[in-house]
């Protein structure tokens, strides 16, 4: 009976040996194999085999991207407390054996690695913030991230990791500083509003003055043109008057009429024109015989002058 159990026991031992030799590695992970405590090789995702009881799976390492939230404090050059809330994104540098060996053996465990990584990032940020004033910090998010990456890239590469991204989600200050910053912003906005209002008023006044000046120029030009036209009208009127008198003189001479009759007619037409076109309500005329005779003599002198000019021509 005991002899018959030996093959079953041997078969069970063989099955256990085979099963212990088969190792499955999940996608996105690698397995670090050691032999008597010494690094031997790396198992990649899929079905792998090992020597039972000799090759040992020391550690399984994920090379997928990993993220972490960070919260820490720094002090600026002007002794202001700055509070940071950041998101860290990192991963294993690559799948090469040397890189996986560094990841597996540089730190005792993940907790120690995370502690070193967090302290390194905080130190780099604090060193940068200590050289800047509180008023500059909010405008330097990108510079802070670039500074941290520059400081840590080589160090993380030696550990087998790569810093993919560091985002400064929130940067805040003490309540007193936030209130003072709000007052500065409000005062600057009021100053800008006052300057804009002044500029708008200046533009309005300037445009009004320009419009008034243009109106004066247009009015002056219109007045000049009107005066010119009035002068031309007066000159034309005088020309027509002279032409009419000359024509009348010729007609009198040709018809051998008494000049006094023509002059009397012209004098009465003038009085009629005054009455029709005058803007006043009263016309004063001297109707005495002496004034009539004096007026006739003056008109006769005009007629004689016109005839003399005609004879000269």
SVG drawing of the C-alpha trace seen along z (x, -y; Angstrom):
<svg xmlns="http://www.w3.org/2000/svg" viewBox="-44 -177 68 179">
<polyline fill="none" stroke="black" stroke-width="0.4" points="0.0,0.0 2.8,-2.4 4.7,-1.4 1.7,-2.2 1.6,-5.8 5.2,-6.6 4.4,-7.3 1.5,-9.5 3.8,-11.5 6.4,-11.8 3.8,-13.0 2.5,-15.6 6.1,-16.8 6.6,-17.1 3.4,-19.0 4.3,-21.4 7.8,-21.8 6.3,-22.7 3.8,-25.0 6.4,-26.9 8.5,-27.2 5.7,-29.1 5.5,-32.8 2.9,-35.2 3.7,-38.9 0.9,-41.4 0.9,-43.9 2.5,-47.2 4.8,-45.4 8.1,-43.6 9.5,-41.2 13.0,-41.4 14.6,-38.0 17.4,-37.3 19.5,-34.2 20.6,-33.9 20.0,-37.6 21.9,-38.8 20.2,-40.4 19.9,-37.9 17.4,-39.1 14.1,-40.8 10.9,-39.0 8.6,-40.9 4.8,-40.7 3.4,-37.3 4.3,-33.7 7.8,-33.2 9.7,-30.4 12.2,-30.3 14.2,-27.7 12.1,-26.8 13.7,-27.5 16.8,-29.1 15.4,-32.0 13.2,-34.3 10.9,-37.1 12.4,-39.9 10.0,-42.7 7.4,-43.5 7.7,-47.0 5.1,-48.9 6.3,-51.2 2.9,-52.8 2.5,-56.5 1.8,-57.4 0.5,-60.7 0.6,-62.3 -0.8,-65.4 1.6,-67.6 1.0,-70.4 3.9,-72.4 5.0,-75.8 7.8,-78.2 9.0,-81.6 9.7,-84.4 12.6,-86.8 10.5,-89.4 9.5,-86.9 6.0,-86.1 4.5,-82.6 3.6,-81.0 1.4,-77.9 1.6,-75.5 -0.8,-72.7 0.8,-70.7 0.2,-67.5 3.2,-65.3 3.3,-62.9 6.2,-60.4 7.1,-57.0 9.9,-54.5 12.4,-55.9 12.4,-52.9 12.3,-49.0 16.1,-48.5 17.6,-46.1 19.9,-48.7 17.0,-51.1 14.9,-48.3 17.8,-47.3 18.1,-51.0 14.4,-51.1 14.5,-47.8 17.6,-48.4 18.2,-52.2 15.6,-52.4 14.5,-50.0 10.8,-50.3 8.4,-52.7 7.8,-54.7 11.4,-55.7 11.5,-56.6 8.4,-58.8 9.8,-60.5 13.0,-61.4 11.1,-62.5 8.7,-64.8 11.5,-66.3 13.6,-66.9 10.7,-68.7 9.9,-70.8 13.5,-71.8 13.8,-72.9 10.7,-75.0 11.7,-76.6 15.2,-77.4 13.6,-79.1 10.9,-81.0 13.5,-82.3 15.1,-84.4 11.8,-86.0 9.5,-88.6 5.9,-87.7 4.5,-90.0 6.3,-88.0 5.4,-84.4 2.0,-84.3 3.5,-85.2 6.3,-82.5 4.4,-79.2 6.1,-78.0 9.5,-79.2 9.1,-77.3 8.2,-74.1 11.1,-74.4 13.5,-75.1 12.3,-71.9 12.6,-69.7 16.1,-71.1 17.2,-70.3 15.7,-66.8 15.9,-65.3 19.4,-63.9 18.8,-62.9 15.6,-61.0 17.4,-59.4 19.9,-57.9 17.1,-56.4 15.5,-55.0 12.6,-57.4 11.4,-60.3 9.5,-63.4 6.7,-63.7 4.9,-66.8 4.6,-69.0 1.5,-71.3 1.1,-74.1 -2.6,-73.9 -2.9,-76.6 -0.6,-79.2 -1.9,-81.2 -0.6,-83.5 -1.6,-84.5 -5.0,-86.2 -3.4,-89.6 -1.3,-89.4 -4.3,-88.4 -6.3,-91.4 -3.4,-93.8 -3.1,-92.4 -6.8,-92.9 -6.5,-96.5 -3.6,-97.1 -5.5,-95.6 -8.6,-97.7 -6.6,-100.9 -4.9,-100.2 -8.3,-99.6 -9.6,-102.9 -6.5,-104.7 -6.8,-103.1 -10.5,-104.0 -9.7,-107.7 -7.0,-107.8 -9.4,-106.4 -12.1,-108.8 -9.7,-111.7 -8.5,-110.6 -12.2,-110.2 -12.9,-113.8 -9.8,-115.1 -10.8,-113.4 -14.4,-114.8 -13.1,-118.4 -10.6,-118.1 -13.2,-116.8 -15.6,-119.6 -13.0,-122.2 -12.1,-120.8 -15.8,-120.8 -16.2,-124.4 -13.0,-125.4 -14.3,-123.7 -17.7,-125.3 -16.0,-128.8 -13.8,-128.0 -16.9,-127.0 -18.9,-130.0 -16.0,-132.3 -15.5,-130.8 -19.3,-131.1 -19.2,-134.7 -16.2,-135.4 -17.9,-133.9 -21.1,-135.8 -19.2,-139.0 -17.4,-138.3 -20.8,-137.6 -22.3,-140.8 -19.3,-142.8 -19.7,-141.2 -23.4,-142.0 -22.7,-145.6 -20.1,-145.9 -22.5,-144.4 -25.3,-146.7 -23.0,-149.7 -22.0,-148.5 -25.6,-148.0 -26.5,-151.5 -23.6,-153.0 -24.7,-151.1 -28.3,-152.2 -27.3,-155.9 -25.1,-155.8 -27.9,-154.2 -30.3,-156.7 -28.0,-159.5 -27.6,-158.1 -31.4,-157.8 -31.9,-161.4 -29.3,-162.7 -30.6,-160.6 -34.2,-161.6 -33.3,-165.2 -35.4,-165.2 -35.2,-167.5 -32.8,-165.9 -34.7,-167.3 -37.6,-165.1 -35.5,-162.0 -33.8,-163.0 -37.2,-163.7 -38.3,-160.2 -35.1,-158.6 -35.6,-160.6 -39.2,-159.4 -38.1,-155.8 -35.5,-156.1 -38.0,-157.3 -40.3,-154.5 -37.5,-151.9 -36.7,-153.4 -40.3,-153.0 -40.6,-149.4 -37.2,-148.0 -36.4,-150.0 -36.6,-148.3 -37.6,-151.3 -41.1,-152.6 -40.5,-156.3 -38.6,-158.0 -37.7,-161.7 -37.4,-163.7 -36.9,-167.4 -39.6,-168.4 -38.7,-172.1 -38.1,-173.8 -34.5,-174.6 -33.8,-170.9 -35.5,-169.7 -33.5,-172.2 -30.2,-171.1 -31.0,-167.5 -31.7,-168.2 -28.4,-170.1 -26.5,-167.1 -28.2,-164.6 -27.4,-166.9 -23.8,-166.9 -23.8,-163.2 -25.3,-163.0 -22.8,-165.5 -20.0,-163.5 -21.2,-160.4 -21.6,-162.2 -18.0,-163.6 -16.6,-160.1 -18.5,-158.9 -17.0,-161.7 -13.5,-160.9 -13.9,-157.2"/>
</svg>
